[in-house]
């Protein structure tokens, strides 16, 4: 991956040891600008004062967890950057947790214990393959569709799907 020296990362985890491990991974990848916060509330304050390019947040924190942090970043009227790429990390990989994070607007998801490879792959995904953002009544965040199956037979409901519908009718 290209040089990451200019990337500003906000690292949010209530466990200082986890922050140290993640920060060391980021530093070893060449990232020199890492701002740390111990919970979602402190992270929101940091975002207001210091713009970042990417946030890596823990799922479980108190008083403001990673899911609620993500919802506030995406939907709060005074959000510093609703389009901020957010990588959620957690030791709980149950489908319900992954779906909750996805539905809050998380961009990528990584399971603890983290590895340098897993973190860097997620970062590469958000930097080199950004997804379009979707605004709906009950959701704002990155497009949750990870693939566009060629044989899809269901309804095309988005304006950008019109081209696909026209080509499939031909």
PyMOL commands that set and color helices and strands:
alter all, ss='L'
color gray80, all
select helices_A, chain A and resi 16-28+40-49+66-75+95-104+116-128+159-169
alter helices_A, ss='H'
color red, helices_A
select strands_A, chain A and resi 8-12+33-37+54-58+85-90+108-111+133-136+139-142
alter strands_A, ss='S'
color yellow, strands_A
deselect
rebuild
show_as cartoon
